[in-house]
Amino acid sequence: MEHNQRVECADFQLFQANLNSMRENDDKIINIFNAKLPTNFSRNEVDPTATCKELFSELSSTYVNREKAIKGCITHSANRIKHLALDKERNPDSNGILKELRREQKKLRMLQSELSVEEVVKERSMKVFQDRCRPYYCP
């Protein structure tokens, strides 16, 4: 489930595409559980405690990586806005700086909204995890 992909902050569309790629397993969470922890399994075939522990570890690692990527880009964008604002103060007649500042502010808002999306994705996946693994493993 882990997705070790370098995430680039400068291009929001590329960042969002990478983030969506990193969320693929969350989108397929029910299929993953069905494959690794089928509803009708023999204890000889599957160790549900070990399987649930492994799935939880993978999910947690993925959440940490995605959140770190989003927050890193938010920090990068906020710093860029500070620099652009200073540039705008020094060059108040520059429309180019103003356009770039507005573009960066819009990108920052979109990055911040990705944190909300991340919470929804995480909650949905953890609900599936709780439903399927509650009898076998509680982190």
N, CA, C and O atoms as a MOPAC input file, in Angstrom:
PM7 MOZYME 1SCF
protein

 N      0.80800 1    -1.19300 1     0.00000 1
 C      0.00000 1     0.00000 1     0.00000 1
 C      0.85100 1     1.25800 1     0.00000 1
 O      0.38500 1     2.31100 1    -0.43500 1
 N      2.06100 1     1.17700 1     0.46700 1
 C      2.89900 1     2.36000 1     0.56100 1
 C      3.24200 1     2.88800 1    -0.81200 1
 O      3.47800 1     2.12200 1    -1.74600 1
 N      3.26700 1     4.19100 1    -0.92800 1
 C      3.53100 1     4.82800 1    -2.21300 1
 C      4.63900 1     5.84300 1    -1.99900 1
 O      4.37100 1     6.95600 1    -1.54700 1
 N      5.86800 1     5.48600 1    -2.31000 1
 C      7.00000 1     6.38300 1    -2.12000 1
 C      7.24300 1     7.17100 1    -3.38600 1
 O      8.05900 1     6.78800 1    -4.22400 1
 N      6.54000 1     8.25500 1    -3.51800 1
 C      6.65700 1     9.07700 1    -4.70200 1
 C      7.01900 1    10.48800 1    -4.26500 1
 O      6.42000 1    11.03700 1    -3.34000 1
 N      8.00100 1    11.06700 1    -4.93500 1
 C      8.39400 1    12.43600 1    -4.62100 1
 C      7.24800 1    13.34900 1    -5.05000 1
 O      6.75300 1    13.27200 1    -6.17500 1
 N      6.84800 1    14.19700 1    -4.14000 1
 C      5.73200 1    15.08800 1    -4.41900 1
 C      6.27400 1    16.49200 1    -4.65000 1
 O      6.99300 1    17.04100 1    -3.81500 1
 N      5.92400 1    17.05500 1    -5.78200 1
 C      6.36900 1    18.38400 1    -6.17700 1
 C      5.29800 1    19.40500 1    -5.82100 1
 O      4.12100 1    19.19400 1    -6.11400 1
 N      5.69200 1    20.50900 1    -5.19100 1
 C      4.73700 1    21.51800 1    -4.73400 1
 C      4.47400 1    22.62700 1    -5.75200 1
 O      3.40000 1    23.22700 1    -5.73800 1
 N      5.41700 1    22.90400 1    -6.61800 1
 C      5.30400 1    24.07100 1    -7.49900 1
 C      4.08700 1    23.99900 1    -8.41700 1
 O      3.40800 1    25.00500 1    -8.61900 1
 N      3.80700 1    22.84100 1    -8.96700 1
 C      2.69000 1    22.66400 1    -9.89700 1
 C      1.54600 1    21.96600 1    -9.14200 1
 O      1.62600 1    20.77100 1    -8.85800 1
 N      0.48800 1    22.71700 1    -8.82100 1
 C     -0.58900 1    22.15000 1    -8.01800 1
 C     -1.26900 1    20.97800 1    -8.71300 1
 O     -1.60700 1    19.98900 1    -8.06100 1
 N     -1.47400 1    21.06800 1   -10.01000 1
 C     -2.13700 1    19.97300 1   -10.72200 1
 C     -1.30800 1    18.69000 1   -10.64600 1
 O     -1.86000 1    17.60400 1   -10.47000 1
 N      0.00000 1    18.81100 1   -10.77700 1
 C      0.87700 1    17.65400 1   -10.64000 1
 C      0.84200 1    17.12000 1    -9.21500 1
 O      0.79100 1    15.91000 1    -8.99400 1
 N      0.86900 1    18.03400 1    -8.25100 1
 C      0.79200 1    17.64400 1    -6.84500 1
 C     -0.49900 1    16.88700 1    -6.57600 1
 O     -0.48900 1    15.84000 1    -5.93000 1
 N     -1.60900 1    17.41800 1    -7.07200 1
 C     -2.91200 1    16.78800 1    -6.85800 1
 C     -2.98200 1    15.41800 1    -7.54100 1
 O     -3.54800 1    14.47600 1    -6.98600 1
 N     -2.41700 1    15.30900 1    -8.72700 1
 C     -2.38600 1    14.01800 1    -9.42800 1
 C     -1.57700 1    13.00000 1    -8.62200 1
 O     -1.97700 1    11.84200 1    -8.50400 1
 N     -0.44600 1    13.42800 1    -8.07100 1
 C      0.36800 1    12.53500 1    -7.24500 1
 C     -0.37700 1    12.13100 1    -5.97500 1
 O     -0.31600 1    10.97900 1    -5.54500 1
 N     -1.07400 1    13.08800 1    -5.38700 1
 C     -1.84700 1    12.81600 1    -4.18200 1
 C     -2.96300 1    11.81800 1    -4.47800 1
 O     -3.19000 1    10.89000 1    -3.70300 1
 N     -3.65400 1    12.00700 1    -5.58900 1
 C     -4.70900 1    11.07100 1    -5.97800 1
 C     -4.13900 1     9.67600 1    -6.20700 1
 O     -4.76500 1     8.67600 1    -5.85600 1
 N     -2.96200 1     9.61600 1    -6.79200 1
 C     -2.29800 1     8.33300 1    -6.99200 1
 C     -1.97300 1     7.68600 1    -5.64400 1
 O     -2.11900 1     6.47600 1    -5.47300 1
 N     -1.53200 1     8.50700 1    -4.69700 1
 C     -1.21300 1     8.00200 1    -3.36100 1
 C     -2.48000 1     7.54600 1    -2.62000 1
 O     -2.39500 1     6.75500 1    -1.68000 1
 N     -3.64000 1     8.03800 1    -3.03700 1
 C     -4.90700 1     7.67800 1    -2.38600 1
 C     -5.58700 1     6.47300 1    -3.04100 1
 O     -6.67500 1     6.07900 1    -2.62100 1
 N     -4.97200 1     5.89600 1    -4.04400 1
 C     -5.60400 1     4.78500 1    -4.76300 1
 C     -5.99000 1     3.63800 1    -3.83400 1
 O     -7.08300 1     3.08500 1    -3.95700 1
 N     -5.10900 1     3.27600 1    -2.91100 1
 C     -5.42500 1     2.16100 1    -2.02800 1
 C     -6.58300 1     2.48000 1    -1.09500 1
 O     -7.34900 1     1.58800 1    -0.73100 1
 N     -6.71900 1     3.73200 1    -0.70700 1
 C     -7.87300 1     4.10400 1     0.10800 1
 C     -9.15700 1     3.96100 1    -0.70000 1
 O    -10.19800 1     3.57800 1    -0.16600 1
 N     -9.07300 1     4.27100 1    -1.99000 1
 C    -10.23200 1     4.11800 1    -2.86100 1
 C    -10.61300 1     2.64800 1    -3.04300 1
 O    -11.77200 1     2.32200 1    -3.29700 1
 N     -9.62600 1     1.77400 1    -2.91100 1
 C     -9.84600 1     0.33700 1    -3.11200 1
 C     -9.82300 1    -0.43000 1    -1.78900 1
 O     -9.61100 1    -1.64200 1    -1.78200 1
 N    -10.03900 1     0.26000 1    -0.68300 1
 C     -9.85100 1    -0.33400 1     0.63900 1
 C    -10.71200 1    -1.58100 1     0.85500 1
 O    -10.24800 1    -2.54900 1     1.45700 1
 N    -11.92900 1    -1.57300 1     0.38400 1
 C    -12.79800 1    -2.73800 1     0.57900 1
 C    -12.24500 1    -3.93500 1    -0.18500 1
 O    -12.23100 1    -5.05100 1     0.33600 1
 N    -11.78900 1    -3.71100 1    -1.41500 1
 C    -11.18500 1    -4.80200 1    -2.19100 1
 C     -9.92700 1    -5.33500 1    -1.52300 1
 O     -9.68300 1    -6.54100 1    -1.52300 1
 N     -9.13500 1    -4.44500 1    -0.95700 1
 C     -7.90700 1    -4.86900 1    -0.27400 1
 C     -8.25700 1    -5.74600 1     0.92500 1
 O     -7.63400 1    -6.78600 1     1.13800 1
 N     -9.24700 1    -5.33100 1     1.70400 1
 C     -9.65700 1    -6.14700 1     2.84900 1
 C    -10.24600 1    -7.47100 1     2.40400 1
 O     -9.98800 1    -8.50200 1     3.02500 1
 N    -11.03000 1    -7.46000 1     1.34100 1
 C    -11.59800 1    -8.71200 1     0.85100 1
 C    -10.51200 1    -9.67500 1     0.39300 1
 O    -10.63500 1   -10.88600 1     0.57800 1
 N     -9.45900 1    -9.14700 1    -0.19600 1
 C     -8.36600 1    -9.99600 1    -0.66900 1
 C     -7.51000 1   -10.51500 1     0.48300 1
 O     -7.13400 1   -11.68600 1     0.50100 1
 N     -7.20300 1    -9.63900 1     1.44800 1
 C     -6.29900 1   -10.02600 1     2.53600 1
 C     -7.00500 1   -10.64400 1     3.72800 1
 O     -6.40800 1   -11.41600 1     4.47800 1
 N     -8.28200 1   -10.30200 1     3.90500 1
 C     -9.03700 1   -10.78900 1     5.05200 1
 C    -10.45500 1   -11.11400 1     4.60100 1
 O    -11.39200 1   -10.39600 1     4.94700 1
 N    -10.62400 1   -12.18600 1     3.83300 1
 C    -11.96000 1   -12.52400 1     3.31700 1
 C    -12.93700 1   -12.79300 1     4.46100 1
 O    -12.53500 1   -13.18700 1     5.55600 1
 N    -14.20800 1   -12.57700 1     4.19300 1
 C    -15.21100 1   -12.75500 1     5.24900 1
 C    -15.34600 1   -14.21100 1     5.67200 1
 O    -15.56000 1   -14.50100 1     6.84900 1
 N    -15.22300 1   -15.12500 1     4.72100 1
 C    -15.28900 1   -16.55300 1     5.04400 1
 C    -13.89500 1   -17.16600 1     4.90600 1
 O    -13.54900 1   -17.72300 1     3.86400 1
 N    -13.11400 1   -17.05600 1     5.95900 1
 C    -11.76200 1   -17.59000 1     5.89000 1
 C    -11.55700 1   -18.61300 1     6.98900 1
 O    -12.23200 1   -18.59800 1     8.01800 1
 N    -10.63600 1   -19.47600 1     6.75000 1
 C    -10.23700 1   -20.46100 1     7.74300 1
 C     -9.04600 1   -19.88100 1     8.49600 1
 O     -8.15900 1   -19.27900 1     7.89000 1
 N     -9.02400 1   -20.05400 1     9.77700 1
 C     -7.91000 1   -19.53700 1    10.57600 1
 C     -6.58400 1   -20.17000 1    10.15700 1
 O     -5.52200 1   -19.60600 1    10.42100 1
 N     -6.63400 1   -21.31800 1     9.51700 1
 C     -5.41000 1   -21.95100 1     9.02900 1
 C     -4.85500 1   -21.20200 1     7.81300 1
 O     -3.64700 1   -21.20300 1     7.57500 1
 N     -5.74500 1   -20.56500 1     7.04700 1
 C     -5.33700 1   -19.86400 1     5.83300 1
 C     -4.83000 1   -18.45300 1     6.12700 1
 O     -3.87500 1   -17.98600 1     5.50500 1
 N     -5.47900 1   -17.77500 1     7.08500 1
 C     -5.18300 1   -16.37400 1     7.34400 1
 C     -5.06900 1   -16.15300 1     8.85100 1
 O     -5.88000 1   -16.65500 1     9.63000 1
 N     -4.05500 1   -15.39800 1     9.24300 1
 C     -3.94100 1   -14.96500 1    10.63200 1
 C     -4.54600 1   -13.56800 1    10.69100 1
 O     -3.87800 1   -12.59700 1    10.33500 1
 N     -5.80200 1   -13.44400 1    11.13500 1
 C     -6.47700 1   -12.14600 1    11.06900 1
 C     -5.79900 1   -11.06300 1    11.91300 1
 O     -5.79500 1    -9.89300 1    11.53000 1
 N     -5.23400 1   -11.44100 1    13.04400 1
 C     -4.56100 1   -10.44200 1    13.88000 1
 C     -3.34600 1    -9.87500 1    13.17100 1
 O     -3.16200 1    -8.65800 1    13.12400 1
 N     -2.52100 1   -10.74500 1    12.62200 1
 C     -1.32600 1   -10.27800 1    11.89700 1
 C     -1.70400 1    -9.48500 1    10.65200 1
 O     -1.08400 1    -8.46800 1    10.34200 1
 N     -2.71900 1    -9.95400 1     9.94400 1
 C     -3.16400 1    -9.25700 1     8.73100 1
 C     -3.67500 1    -7.86300 1     9.07500 1
 O     -3.32100 1    -6.89200 1     8.40600 1
 N     -4.50000 1    -7.75500 1    10.10400 1
 C     -5.03700 1    -6.45200 1    10.49800 1
 C     -3.93100 1    -5.53200 1    11.00100 1
 O     -3.93400 1    -4.33500 1    10.71100 1
 N     -2.99700 1    -6.08100 1    11.74300 1
 C     -1.87900 1    -5.26600 1    12.23100 1
 C     -1.06700 1    -4.72900 1    11.05600 1
 O     -0.67900 1    -3.56100 1    11.04900 1
 N     -0.80900 1    -5.58100 1    10.06300 1
 C     -0.06300 1    -5.16700 1     8.86600 1
 C     -0.82900 1    -4.09500 1     8.09400 1
 O     -0.24700 1    -3.09400 1     7.67600 1
 N     -2.13000 1    -4.30000 1     7.90500 1
 C     -2.93400 1    -3.31400 1     7.18100 1
 C     -2.97200 1    -1.97500 1     7.91600 1
 O     -2.90300 1    -0.91700 1     7.29000 1
 N     -3.08000 1    -2.02200 1     9.24000 1
 C     -3.08800 1    -0.78700 1    10.01400 1
 C     -1.76000 1    -0.04800 1     9.86900 1
 O     -1.73000 1     1.17300 1     9.71300 1
 N     -0.68700 1    -0.78600 1     9.92100 1
 C      0.64300 1    -0.19000 1     9.77000 1
 C      0.79000 1     0.47800 1     8.40100 1
 O      1.30800 1     1.58900 1     8.29500 1
 N      0.33100 1    -0.20700 1     7.36300 1
 C      0.40600 1     0.34300 1     6.00900 1
 C     -0.46000 1     1.59100 1     5.86600 1
 O     -0.02900 1     2.59300 1     5.29400 1
 N     -1.68000 1     1.52300 1     6.38900 1
 C     -2.57300 1     2.68500 1     6.32400 1
 C     -1.96800 1     3.87200 1     7.07200 1
 O     -1.94000 1     4.98900 1     6.55600 1
 N     -1.48800 1     3.62700 1     8.28000 1
 C     -0.91300 1     4.70000 1     9.09300 1
 C      0.27300 1     5.35400 1     8.40600 1
 O      0.38800 1     6.57900 1     8.39200 1
 N      1.14600 1     4.55000 1     7.84200 1
 C      2.31400 1     5.06200 1     7.14400 1
 C      1.90300 1     5.92900 1     5.95500 1
 O      2.47700 1     6.99300 1     5.71800 1
 N      0.91700 1     5.46500 1     5.22600 1
 C      0.41700 1     6.21500 1     4.07100 1
 C     -0.16200 1     7.55500 1     4.50900 1
 O      0.08700 1     8.57600 1     3.86900 1
 N     -0.93400 1     7.55900 1     5.59800 1
 C     -1.53500 1     8.80800 1     6.08200 1
 C     -0.46200 1     9.80400 1     6.50400 1
 O     -0.54900 1    10.99300 1     6.19600 1
 N      0.54300 1     9.31000 1     7.20800 1
 C      1.62800 1    10.18800 1     7.65300 1
 C      2.34400 1    10.79000 1     6.44900 1
 O      2.62200 1    11.98900 1     6.43400 1
 N      2.64300 1     9.97900 1     5.44600 1
 C      3.35100 1    10.46400 1     4.25700 1
 C      2.53900 1    11.50000 1     3.48600 1
 O      3.07300 1    12.52000 1     3.05000 1
 N      1.25300 1    11.23100 1     3.32200 1
 C      0.41700 1    12.18600 1     2.58100 1
 C      0.25100 1    13.49600 1     3.34400 1
 O      0.34800 1    14.57800 1     2.76500 1
 N      0.00400 1    13.38800 1     4.63900 1
 C     -0.16600 1    14.60000 1     5.43600 1
 C      1.12200 1    15.42100 1     5.45300 1
 O      1.08100 1    16.64900 1     5.37200 1
 N      2.25200 1    14.75100 1     5.55700 1
 C      3.53900 1    15.43600 1     5.53200 1
 C      3.73900 1    16.15300 1     4.19200 1
 O      4.23300 1    17.27900 1     4.15700 1
 N      3.36000 1    15.50800 1     3.10900 1
 C      3.49100 1    16.11900 1     1.78000 1
 C      2.59600 1    17.35000 1     1.66500 1
 O      3.02900 1    18.39400 1     1.17700 1
 N      1.35500 1    17.22700 1     2.11300 1
 C      0.41700 1    18.35200 1     2.02100 1
 C      0.89900 1    19.51100 1     2.89500 1
 O      0.95900 1    20.65200 1     2.43700 1
 N      1.23800 1    19.22200 1     4.13600 1
 C      1.68000 1    20.28800 1     5.03900 1
 C      2.98900 1    20.91200 1     4.56900 1
 O      3.19800 1    22.11300 1     4.73700 1
 N      3.86600 1    20.11000 1     3.98400 1
 C      5.11000 1    20.64800 1     3.43900 1
 C      4.83600 1    21.63200 1     2.31100 1
 O      5.46900 1    22.68400 1     2.22700 1
 N      3.89700 1    21.28500 1     1.45100 1
 C      3.54400 1    22.18600 1     0.35000 1
 C      2.81600 1    23.43000 1     0.86100 1
 O      2.98200 1    24.51500 1     0.30500 1
 N      2.02200 1    23.28200 1     1.90000 1
 C      1.35800 1    24.44400 1     2.49700 1
 C      2.41400 1    25.41200 1     3.04400 1
 O      2.32400 1    26.62100 1     2.83300 1
 N      3.39500 1    24.87900 1     3.73300 1
 C      4.47600 1    25.71100 1     4.26900 1
 C      5.24300 1    26.38700 1     3.13900 1
 O      5.54100 1    27.57900 1     3.20500 1
 N      5.55900 1    25.61600 1     2.10700 1
 C      6.27700 1    26.15700 1     0.95000 1
 C      5.47600 1    27.29200 1     0.31300 1
 O      6.03800 1    28.34100 1    -0.00100 1
 N      4.19600 1    27.09700 1     0.12400 1
 C      3.33900 1    28.09500 1    -0.50100 1
 C      3.20200 1    29.33600 1     0.38100 1
 O      3.25400 1    30.45900 1    -0.11900 1
 N      3.02700 1    29.14300 1     1.68000 1
 C      2.90200 1    30.27600 1     2.60000 1
 C      4.18000 1    31.11900 1     2.59500 1
 O      4.11500 1    32.34800 1     2.62100 1
 N      5.32500 1    30.46700 1     2.56300 1
 C      6.59500 1    31.19700 1     2.49900 1
 C      6.72100 1    31.96500 1     1.18900 1
 O      7.20200 1    33.09800 1     1.15400 1
 N      6.28200 1    31.32900 1     0.13000 1
 C      6.32900 1    31.98400 1    -1.18400 1
 C      5.42900 1    33.22300 1    -1.19700 1
 O      5.78800 1    34.24600 1    -1.78000 1
 N      4.27100 1    33.13100 1    -0.56000 1
 C      3.35300 1    34.27200 1    -0.46600 1
 C      4.01500 1    35.42000 1     0.29900 1
 O      3.89600 1    36.58100 1    -0.09300 1
 N      4.70600 1    35.09500 1     1.38200 1
 C      5.40400 1    36.13900 1     2.15300 1
 C      6.41900 1    36.86500 1     1.27100 1
 O      6.49100 1    38.09400 1     1.28200 1
 N      7.19700 1    36.10600 1     0.51400 1
 C      8.21000 1    36.71300 1    -0.36000 1
 C      7.55900 1    37.55200 1    -1.46300 1
 O      8.02400 1    38.64900 1    -1.77100 1
 N      6.50400 1    37.04200 1    -2.04000 1
 C      5.81700 1    37.79100 1    -3.09400 1
 C      5.19000 1    39.07400 1    -2.54800 1
 O      5.18300 1    40.10200 1    -3.22500 1
 N      4.66500 1    39.01100 1    -1.32400 1
 C      4.07500 1    40.19600 1    -0.70600 1
 C      5.15200 1    41.26200 1    -0.48600 1
 O      4.91200 1    42.45100 1    -0.70000 1
 N      6.33400 1    40.82700 1    -0.06000 1
 C      7.44300 1    41.76900 1     0.10900 1
 C      7.85700 1    42.36100 1    -1.23600 1
 O      8.11500 1    43.56000 1    -1.34100 1
 N      7.92000 1    41.50700 1    -2.26800 1
 C      8.24300 1    41.99000 1    -3.61300 1
 C      7.20500 1    43.01100 1    -4.08100 1
 O      7.55100 1    44.00800 1    -4.71500 1
 N      5.94200 1    42.76100 1    -3.76800 1
 C      4.86300 1    43.65700 1    -4.18200 1
 C      4.99700 1    45.00900 1    -3.47200 1
 O      4.74200 1    46.05400 1    -4.07100 1
 N      5.39600 1    44.98600 1    -2.19800 1
 C      5.60800 1    46.23900 1    -1.46100 1
 C      6.72100 1    47.06200 1    -2.10200 1
 O      6.62000 1    48.28400 1    -2.20700 1
 N      7.77400 1    46.38700 1    -2.52700 1
 C      8.91200 1    47.06700 1    -3.15300 1
 C      8.59000 1    47.54200 1    -4.56500 1
 O      9.13800 1    48.54100 1    -5.03000 1
 N      7.69800 1    46.82300 1    -5.24400 1
 C      7.32600 1    47.14500 1    -6.62500 1
 C      5.80000 1    47.21800 1    -6.74000 1
 O      5.18300 1    46.34400 1    -7.34900 1
 N      5.18300 1    48.26500 1    -6.15200 1
 C      3.71300 1    48.31800 1    -6.11400 1
 C      3.04700 1    48.38700 1    -7.48800 1
 O      1.86200 1    48.07700 1    -7.61400 1
 N      3.78700 1    48.78600 1    -8.51000 1
 C      3.18700 1    48.91400 1    -9.84500 1
 C      3.33000 1    47.65400 1   -10.69400 1
 O      2.91000 1    47.63100 1   -11.85100 1
 N      3.91600 1    46.61600 1   -10.12600 1
 C      4.16600 1    45.39300 1   -10.90200 1
 C      2.93000 1    44.49600 1   -10.93500 1
 O      2.56900 1    43.87600 1    -9.93400 1
 N      2.29300 1    44.43800 1   -12.09800 1
 C      1.13700 1    43.55100 1   -12.25700 1
 C      1.55800 1    42.08700 1   -12.26400 1
 O      0.79600 1    41.21900 1   -11.83800 1
 N      2.76600 1    41.80900 1   -12.74700 1
 C      3.26000 1    40.43600 1   -12.77500 1
 C      3.38500 1    39.84800 1   -11.38900 1
 O      3.00700 1    38.69900 1   -11.15900 1
 N      3.91200 1    40.62800 1   -10.46500 1
 C      4.05200 1    40.15500 1    -9.07700 1
 C      2.67000 1    39.96100 1    -8.46200 1
 O      2.43700 1    38.98400 1    -7.75100 1
 N      1.75500 1    40.88800 1    -8.73400 1
 C      0.39900 1    40.78000 1    -8.19600 1
 C     -0.29600 1    39.51800 1    -8.70800 1
 O     -0.94600 1    38.80700 1    -7.94100 1
 N     -0.15900 1    39.24600 1    -9.99200 1
 C     -0.76200 1    38.02600 1   -10.56200 1
 C     -0.17400 1    36.77900 1    -9.90600 1
 O     -0.90000 1    35.85100 1    -9.55100 1
 N      1.14700 1    36.76800 1    -9.75100 1
 C      1.80900 1    35.61600 1    -9.13900 1
 C      1.38300 1    35.45500 1    -7.68400 1
 O      1.19000 1    34.33300 1    -7.21500 1
 N      1.23600 1    36.56400 1    -6.96900 1
 C      0.78800 1    36.52600 1    -5.57700 1
 C     -0.61600 1    35.94000 1    -5.48700 1
 O     -0.88000 1    35.08300 1    -4.64400 1
 N     -1.50600 1    36.39400 1    -6.34200 1
 C     -2.88500 1    35.87100 1    -6.33000 1
 C     -2.92900 1    34.38500 1    -6.69300 1
 O     -3.68800 1    33.61300 1    -6.10800 1
 N     -2.10400 1    34.00200 1    -7.66400 1
 C     -2.03700 1    32.59600 1    -8.07200 1
 C     -1.55600 1    31.72100 1    -6.89600 1
 O     -2.08600 1    30.63800 1    -6.64700 1
 N     -0.55100 1    32.22300 1    -6.19500 1
 C     -0.01800 1    31.46900 1    -5.04900 1
 C     -1.02500 1    31.40900 1    -3.90400 1
 O     -1.12200 1    30.39000 1    -3.22000 1
 N     -1.77000 1    32.48600 1    -3.69100 1
 C     -2.80100 1    32.48800 1    -2.64400 1
 C     -3.89800 1    31.46900 1    -2.97000 1
 O     -4.38500 1    30.76900 1    -2.08300 1
 N     -4.27700 1    31.39200 1    -4.23000 1
 C     -5.28100 1    30.40700 1    -4.65900 1
 C     -4.74300 1    28.99400 1    -4.44200 1
 O     -5.46300 1    28.11800 1    -3.96300 1
 N     -3.48100 1    28.77600 1    -4.79500 1
 C     -2.87700 1    27.45500 1    -4.60900 1
 C     -2.85800 1    27.08800 1    -3.13000 1
 O     -3.13100 1    25.94200 1    -2.77400 1
 N     -2.53900 1    28.05100 1    -2.26200 1
 C     -2.52600 1    27.78800 1    -0.82500 1
 C     -3.90600 1    27.35900 1    -0.33800 1
 O     -4.01900 1    26.42000 1     0.45000 1
 N     -4.95100 1    28.03700 1    -0.79700 1
 C     -6.32200 1    27.65200 1    -0.40400 1
 C     -6.64100 1    26.22700 1    -0.86500 1
 O     -7.26500 1    25.45800 1    -0.13400 1
 N     -6.21500 1    25.88500 1    -2.06600 1
 C     -6.48500 1    24.53900 1    -2.58600 1
 C     -5.70000 1    23.48900 1    -1.79300 1
 O     -6.20900 1    22.40000 1    -1.53000 1
 N     -4.47800 1    23.81300 1    -1.41900 1
 C     -3.68800 1    22.89000 1    -0.60100 1
 C     -4.34100 1    22.69100 1     0.76300 1
 O     -4.39800 1    21.57200 1     1.27400 1
 N     -4.82900 1    23.76800 1     1.34100 1
 C     -5.50200 1    23.66400 1     2.63800 1
 C     -6.76300 1    22.81300 1     2.53100 1
 O     -7.09500 1    22.07300 1     3.45700 1
 N     -7.46200 1    22.91600 1     1.41300 1
 C     -8.65700 1    22.08800 1     1.23900 1
 C     -8.27800 1    20.61100 1     1.09200 1
 O     -9.07200 1    19.73200 1     1.42800 1
 N     -7.07700 1    20.33700 1     0.59600 1
 C     -6.62000 1    18.93900 1     0.49300 1
 C     -6.48000 1    18.30100 1     1.87700 1
 O     -6.64500 1    17.08900 1     2.01900 1
 N     -6.17800 1    19.10400 1     2.89400 1
 C     -6.13200 1    18.55800 1     4.25900 1
 C     -7.51100 1    18.06100 1     4.67600 1
 O     -7.62400 1    17.02700 1     5.33400 1
 N     -8.55700 1    18.78500 1     4.30000 1
 C     -9.92400 1    18.35500 1     4.61000 1
 C    -10.27200 1    17.07700 1     3.85200 1
 O    -10.87300 1    16.16000 1     4.41000 1
 N     -9.89300 1    17.02400 1     2.58700 1
 C    -10.12500 1    15.81900 1     1.78400 1
 C     -9.39900 1    14.63800 1     2.43500 1
 O     -9.93900 1    13.53500 1     2.51900 1
 N     -8.18900 1    14.88100 1     2.88700 1
 C     -7.39500 1    13.82000 1     3.51600 1
 C     -8.09900 1    13.27200 1     4.75500 1
 O     -8.09200 1    12.06300 1     4.98900 1
 N     -8.70100 1    14.14800 1     5.54100 1
 C     -9.43000 1    13.70000 1     6.73000 1
 C    -10.60700 1    12.80500 1     6.34700 1
 O    -10.84400 1    11.78300 1     6.99100 1
 N    -11.34000 1    13.18100 1     5.30700 1
 C    -12.48600 1    12.38300 1     4.85600 1
 C    -12.00900 1    11.00500 1     4.37400 1
 O    -12.60000 1     9.98300 1     4.72400 1
 N    -10.95600 1    10.98500 1     3.58300 1
 C    -10.41000 1     9.72600 1     3.06100 1
 C     -9.96200 1     8.83700 1     4.22400 1
 O    -10.24700 1     7.63900 1     4.25100 1
 N     -9.26500 1     9.43800 1     5.17200 1
 C     -8.76200 1     8.69000 1     6.33000 1
 C     -9.91600 1     8.12700 1     7.16000 1
 O     -9.89500 1     6.95800 1     7.54500 1
 N    -10.91600 1     8.95600 1     7.43200 1
 C    -12.07100 1     8.49800 1     8.22900 1
 C    -12.78000 1     7.33600 1     7.55200 1
 O    -13.15100 1     6.36300 1     8.20900 1
 N    -12.97000 1     7.43400 1     6.24300 1
 C    -13.66100 1     6.37000 1     5.51400 1
 C    -12.87400 1     5.05400 1     5.59000 1
 O    -13.44100 1     3.99500 1     5.85700 1
 N    -11.58400 1     5.13800 1     5.35500 1
 C    -10.75500 1     3.92500 1     5.37800 1
 C    -10.68100 1     3.33100 1     6.78200 1
 O    -10.72700 1     2.11200 1     6.94800 1
 N    -10.56700 1     4.19100 1     7.78800 1
 C    -10.47900 1     3.67600 1     9.15600 1
 C    -11.80300 1     3.06400 1     9.61000 1
 O    -11.81200 1     2.16000 1    10.44600 1
 N    -12.90600 1     3.54100 1     9.07400 1
 C    -14.20000 1     2.92100 1     9.38800 1
 C    -14.22700 1     1.49400 1     8.83600 1
 O    -14.66100 1     0.56700 1     9.52000 1
 N    -13.76700 1     1.32600 1     7.60900 1
 C    -13.69700 1    -0.01900 1     7.02600 1
 C    -12.75200 1    -0.89000 1     7.86100 1
 O    -13.05400 1    -2.04800 1     8.15000 1
 N    -11.61800 1    -0.32400 1     8.24000 1
 C    -10.65500 1    -1.06800 1     9.06700 1
 C    -11.31800 1    -1.51600 1    10.37000 1
 O    -11.22000 1    -2.68200 1    10.75200 1
 N    -11.99600 1    -0.57900 1    11.05500 1
 C    -12.65200 1    -0.92100 1    12.32100 1
 C    -13.71700 1    -1.99800 1    12.13200 1
 O    -13.82100 1    -2.92800 1    12.93200 1
 N    -14.50700 1    -1.86500 1    11.06500 1
 C    -15.56400 1    -2.84300 1    10.80600 1
 C    -14.99800 1    -4.24100 1    10.58900 1
 O    -15.55600 1    -5.22400 1    11.07700 1
 N    -13.89600 1    -4.32900 1     9.86000 1
 C    -13.34200 1    -5.63600 1     9.50500 1
 C    -12.37400 1    -6.19000 1    10.54600 1
 O    -12.26300 1    -7.40600 1    10.69500 1
 N    -11.67700 1    -5.32300 1    11.26100 1
 C    -10.60400 1    -5.79900 1    12.14800 1
 C    -10.91000 1    -5.70200 1    13.63800 1
 O    -10.13100 1    -6.19800 1    14.45000 1
 N    -11.99900 1    -5.09100 1    14.01000 1
 C    -12.31200 1    -4.92200 1    15.43800 1
 C    -12.18200 1    -6.21600 1    16.24600 1
 O    -11.62500 1    -6.18800 1    17.34400 1
 N    -12.68100 1    -7.35600 1    15.73400 1
 C    -12.56100 1    -8.58500 1    16.54400 1
 C    -11.13200 1    -9.11400 1    16.67700 1
 O    -10.86000 1    -9.93900 1    17.54900 1
 N    -10.21700 1    -8.64700 1    15.82100 1
 C     -8.89500 1    -9.25300 1    15.75800 1
 C     -7.75800 1    -8.35200 1    16.22500 1
 O     -6.74800 1    -8.83200 1    16.74100 1
 N     -7.92700 1    -7.04800 1    16.04300 1
 C     -6.81500 1    -6.13700 1    16.34300 1
 C     -7.33700 1    -4.74700 1    16.63500 1
 O     -8.10400 1    -4.18400 1    15.85300 1
 N     -6.91400 1    -4.18700 1    17.77800 1
 C     -7.24100 1    -2.80800 1    18.12600 1
 C     -5.93600 1    -2.06500 1    18.38100 1
 O     -5.25100 1    -2.33300 1    19.36800 1
 N     -5.59200 1    -1.14200 1    17.50800 1
 C     -4.33300 1    -0.41300 1    17.66800 1
 C     -4.35700 1     0.51100 1    18.88500 1
 O     -3.37200 1     1.19600 1    19.15900 1

